[in-house]
Amino acid sequence: GVEGLREVRRSAMNLANRLTVSRILMTVVFVVLLCVPEGFAKWQPRAWEAGYVLAVAAGVTDFIDGYVARKYRMITDFGSLMDPLADKILVVAGYVILTTRAIVPAPVTILILSREFAVQGLREIASKKGKSVKVSYLGKVKTMVQMLVLMMGGAMLVDWLPRLLWGQLWIWHVVLGATVFVTGYTGIEYYAKNTELYLKST
């Protein structure tokens, strides 16, 4: 009945939160699979492919759990804490692996990680002051282009998209460039729009 539905919405382990937890677990498994050394065994290519599929699945759950939480009003304190954490674990793991495999340049990964830590720090300051930092439209675009890089880079890693056939490598550079721009711009934007959080004493 209605009361039962309300209880499900309030439950820490509702559908949206289960998807969030599954994203963390899938991230752990895909990291283990993609860390199998190249040429280590005959099944190494299959391990990488399975890891890539899991990474894509983890990325998909990011969009699904958010949709489910909003549509069915399943927003909980647990989800508010774990959802962004799960996102950061996925992004950090993906970019670090692609950098170690010489697919994503190290400066790009450093910029992305620095931006994530900087914005998280700003959110913590806002939380202590009883305020919040709203996600901007470009912030959502940033997430999409970062995920696109992970999907394309992962496909290149497992040779499902062999270096964009080499003749079209410019496409990869354009996507990377867009990611760098949006990541850097949104990081600056968050601080520029929330100066009262760190320039004014309370």
Disulfide bonds with the S-S distance in Angstrom:
none
